[in-house]
Amino acid sequence: MSLFAKKGVVIPLLWLLALLIWQAGEWLYGPEIVPGPVATWRGALELLQDGSLLSYIGVSFYRVFVGWALGSLIAVPIGLIIGKVKAIRLFAEPFLNFIRFIPPIAFITLFLVWFGIGEQSKIALITYATLFIVMMNTLTGVLAVEEDKIRSARSMGASEGQILLHVVIPATVPYIFTGIRLAMGTSYMAIIGAEMIAANEGVGFLIWNSRLFFRTDWIFVGLISLGLMGFVTDRLVGWVGRKTLRRYGIVSSGPLKR
């Protein structure tokens, strides 16, 4: 049996085993505590019929996408500058290594005070969640550029701007791309915390609000929705990277290798 055929048999069996274990949780603890696949599907149908599930998914995706894109656009040039200018790096690196360990959810209260309870605070939180991951990956990429390549470019009369554009940035693209994909996952974690505390729509709000009605099936629907959103967006970003950045060494649209 070929490897492809084995995968075609093993993967469905693993999914079936996971569903059986999930269903066993309902048999052991009851649908009020651990709703099984059927109960969760019925809850999803309820939310789909009144249109709330798709609306919540759309709202959360919008917030994540805007904050993630904004944070990435800000982080990449800052990371390049810090990596290229030693004086700035000596000042900024200790600060970056300090603040990046403060989780985004710790800033929720401050961002609500600074930006209000509207969309600005949530997008700002996602931007923060994205910023340091992409910035540190970009910085790492710049520092990883081989010195021989830079010296060769200088010996051929290239200016510092040309070196940055034609040597440093192309060599750093794989690091930037990895940071962008990692930041997408952090963005989803951050938005759920924000939507649980200060929102009246979104998947985080759905999960948090469902507790009031003791609808654990809706909570499971929210969790599965998050997983699907993250999976689809990660694969989409990976596919776009493979199609547009192949010449920089981006060849896989699969999950990140750690």
C-alpha positions as CSV (number, residue, x, y, z in Angstrom):
1,M,0.0,0.0,0.0
2,S,1.4,3.4,-1.0
3,L,2.1,6.2,1.5
4,F,-0.8,8.2,0.0
5,A,-3.2,5.3,0.3
6,K,-2.1,4.8,3.9
7,K,-2.8,8.4,4.7
8,G,-6.2,8.1,3.0
9,V,-7.1,5.4,5.5
10,V,-5.3,6.5,8.7
11,I,-6.4,10.2,8.7
12,P,-10.2,9.4,8.5
13,L,-9.7,6.8,11.2
14,L,-8.0,9.4,13.4
15,W,-10.9,11.8,12.9
16,L,-13.4,9.1,13.6
17,L,-11.5,8.2,16.8
18,A,-11.5,11.9,17.8
19,L,-15.3,12.1,17.3
20,L,-15.9,9.0,19.3
21,I,-13.8,10.3,22.2
22,W,-15.7,13.6,22.0
23,Q,-19.0,11.7,22.0
24,A,-17.8,9.6,24.9
25,G,-17.4,12.9,26.9
26,E,-21.2,13.5,26.4
27,W,-22.0,10.0,27.5
28,L,-19.9,10.3,30.6
29,Y,-20.8,13.8,31.8
30,G,-24.0,14.7,29.9
31,P,-24.7,17.2,27.1
32,E,-24.9,20.1,29.5
33,I,-21.3,19.7,30.4
34,V,-19.7,18.2,27.3
35,P,-22.0,18.4,24.3
36,G,-21.2,15.8,21.7
37,P,-20.8,16.3,17.9
38,V,-24.5,16.0,17.2
39,A,-25.5,18.4,20.0
40,T,-22.9,20.9,18.9
41,W,-24.1,20.6,15.3
42,R,-27.6,21.4,16.4
43,G,-26.4,24.4,18.3
44,A,-24.5,25.6,15.2
45,L,-27.7,25.2,13.1
46,E,-29.6,27.4,15.6
47,L,-27.0,30.1,15.3
48,L,-26.8,29.8,11.5
49,Q,-30.6,30.0,11.1
50,D,-30.8,33.4,12.9
51,G,-27.7,34.6,11.2
52,S,-25.7,35.4,14.4
53,L,-22.9,32.9,13.8
54,L,-21.8,34.2,10.4
55,S,-22.2,37.8,11.7
56,Y,-20.0,37.1,14.7
57,I,-17.4,35.3,12.6
58,G,-17.3,38.3,10.1
59,V,-16.9,40.8,12.9
60,S,-14.1,38.9,14.6
61,F,-12.3,38.3,11.2
62,Y,-12.6,42.0,10.4
63,R,-11.0,43.0,13.6
64,V,-8.2,40.5,13.4
65,F,-7.4,41.3,9.8
66,V,-7.3,45.0,10.2
67,G,-5.2,44.9,13.4
68,W,-2.9,42.2,12.0
69,A,-2.3,44.0,8.7
70,L,-1.7,47.3,10.4
71,G,0.7,45.8,12.9
72,S,2.6,44.0,10.2
73,L,2.9,47.1,8.1
74,I,4.3,49.0,11.0
75,A,6.5,46.3,12.3
76,V,8.4,45.4,9.2
77,P,10.1,48.8,8.5
78,I,10.8,49.3,12.2
79,G,12.4,45.8,12.4
80,L,14.5,46.6,9.3
81,I,15.7,50.0,10.8
82,I,16.5,48.5,14.2
83,G,18.4,45.6,12.5
84,K,20.4,47.9,10.2
85,V,21.3,50.8,12.5
86,K,23.4,49.5,15.4
87,A,23.0,52.6,17.6
88,I,19.2,52.3,17.4
89,R,19.4,48.5,18.0
90,L,21.5,48.9,21.2
91,F,18.8,51.2,22.6
92,A,15.7,49.4,21.3
93,E,16.6,45.7,21.8
94,P,16.5,45.6,25.6
95,F,13.2,47.5,25.5
96,L,11.7,45.1,22.9
97,N,12.9,42.1,24.9
98,F,11.2,43.5,28.0
99,I,7.8,44.5,26.6
100,R,7.3,41.6,24.3
101,F,6.8,39.3,27.3
102,I,3.8,41.3,28.4
103,P,0.8,39.5,26.9
104,P,-1.7,41.5,24.9
105,I,-4.6,40.6,27.2
106,A,-2.8,42.5,30.0
107,F,-3.4,45.7,28.0
108,I,-7.1,45.3,27.6
109,T,-8.1,47.6,30.4
110,L,-5.6,50.3,29.4
111,F,-6.7,50.2,25.8
112,L,-10.3,50.5,26.8
113,V,-9.4,53.6,28.8
114,W,-7.3,55.1,26.0
115,F,-9.4,54.1,23.0
116,G,-12.8,53.5,24.3
117,I,-15.1,50.5,24.0
118,G,-15.5,50.7,20.3
119,E,-13.5,49.1,17.5
120,Q,-10.4,51.2,18.1
121,S,-9.5,49.5,21.3
122,K,-9.8,46.0,19.8
123,I,-7.9,46.8,16.7
124,A,-5.2,48.5,18.8
125,L,-4.9,45.3,20.9
126,I,-4.5,43.2,17.7
127,T,-1.9,45.6,16.4
128,Y,0.1,45.3,19.6
129,A,-0.2,41.5,19.5
130,T,1.1,41.5,16.0
131,L,3.7,44.2,16.3
132,F,6.4,42.6,18.4
133,I,6.3,39.2,16.8
134,V,6.7,40.5,13.3
135,M,9.3,43.1,14.5
136,M,11.5,40.5,16.3
137,N,11.3,38.1,13.4
138,T,12.3,40.9,11.0
139,L,15.1,42.0,13.3
140,T,16.4,38.3,13.5
141,G,16.3,38.1,9.7
142,V,18.4,41.2,9.2
143,L,21.0,40.1,11.7
144,A,21.1,36.7,10.0
145,V,22.1,38.1,6.6
146,E,25.6,36.9,5.8
147,E,28.2,39.6,6.1
148,D,30.0,38.3,3.0
149,K,26.9,39.2,0.8
150,I,26.9,42.8,2.2
151,R,30.7,43.1,1.7
152,S,30.4,41.8,-1.9
153,A,27.7,44.4,-2.7
154,R,29.8,47.2,-1.2
155,S,32.8,46.1,-3.2
156,M,30.8,46.4,-6.4
157,G,29.9,50.0,-5.5
158,A,26.4,49.5,-4.1
159,S,25.0,52.2,-1.8
160,E,23.5,51.4,1.7
161,G,20.1,51.9,0.2
162,Q,20.8,49.5,-2.6
163,I,22.2,46.9,-0.2
164,L,19.1,47.2,1.9
165,L,16.8,46.9,-1.1
166,H,18.6,44.2,-3.0
167,V,20.4,42.2,-0.3
168,V,19.0,42.6,3.1
169,I,15.3,42.6,2.4
170,P,15.3,39.6,0.0
171,A,17.3,37.6,2.6
172,T,14.9,38.7,5.4
173,V,11.6,37.9,3.6
174,P,11.4,34.3,4.9
175,Y,11.8,35.6,8.5
176,I,9.2,38.3,7.9
177,F,6.8,35.8,6.4
178,T,7.2,33.5,9.4
179,G,6.6,36.3,11.8
180,I,3.4,37.4,10.0
181,R,2.0,33.9,10.1
182,L,2.8,33.4,13.8
183,A,1.3,36.8,14.5
184,M,-2.0,35.7,13.0
185,G,-2.4,33.1,15.7
186,T,-1.6,35.6,18.5
187,S,-4.1,38.0,16.9
188,Y,-6.9,35.5,17.4
189,M,-6.0,34.9,21.0
190,A,-5.9,38.6,21.7
191,I,-9.3,39.4,20.0
192,I,-11.1,36.7,22.0
193,G,-10.0,38.2,25.3
194,A,-11.1,41.7,24.1
195,E,-14.5,40.5,22.9
196,M,-15.2,38.6,26.1
197,I,-14.6,41.8,28.2
198,A,-15.9,44.7,26.0
199,A,-18.0,43.7,23.0
200,N,-21.6,42.9,22.1
201,E,-20.7,40.9,19.0
202,G,-17.9,38.6,17.8
203,V,-17.0,35.0,18.5
204,G,-15.4,35.9,21.8
205,F,-18.7,37.5,22.8
206,L,-20.6,34.4,21.7
207,I,-18.4,32.2,23.9
208,W,-18.6,34.5,26.9
209,N,-22.3,35.3,26.6
210,S,-23.3,31.6,26.2
211,R,-22.4,31.0,29.8
212,L,-25.4,33.1,30.9
213,F,-27.8,30.7,29.2
214,F,-25.7,27.6,30.1
215,R,-25.4,26.8,26.4
216,T,-22.2,24.8,26.3
217,D,-23.1,23.7,22.8
218,W,-22.8,27.3,21.7
219,I,-19.4,27.6,23.5
220,F,-18.2,24.6,21.5
221,V,-19.5,26.1,18.3
222,G,-17.5,29.3,19.1
223,L,-14.4,27.3,19.8
224,I,-14.7,25.3,16.6
225,S,-15.4,28.5,14.6
226,L,-12.1,29.9,16.0
227,G,-10.2,26.9,15.0
228,L,-11.6,26.9,11.5
229,M,-11.0,30.6,11.1
230,G,-7.4,30.3,12.2
231,F,-6.8,27.2,10.0
232,V,-8.3,28.8,6.9
233,T,-6.5,32.1,7.3
234,D,-3.2,30.5,8.0
235,R,-3.5,28.2,4.9
236,L,-4.6,31.2,2.8
237,V,-1.6,33.3,3.9
238,G,0.7,30.3,3.3
239,W,-0.8,29.8,-0.2
240,V,-0.4,33.5,-1.1
241,G,3.2,33.4,0.2
242,R,4.0,30.3,-1.9
243,K,2.5,31.9,-5.0
244,T,4.1,35.3,-4.7
245,L,7.3,34.8,-2.7
246,R,8.7,31.6,-4.1
247,R,11.9,33.3,-5.3
248,Y,12.6,34.3,-1.7
249,G,12.5,30.7,-0.5
250,I,8.8,30.5,0.5
251,V,7.8,27.1,-0.9
252,S,5.3,25.6,1.5
253,S,1.7,26.6,2.3
254,G,1.5,24.0,5.1
255,P,1.7,24.4,8.8
256,L,4.7,26.2,10.3
257,K,7.6,24.0,11.3
258,R,9.0,24.8,14.8
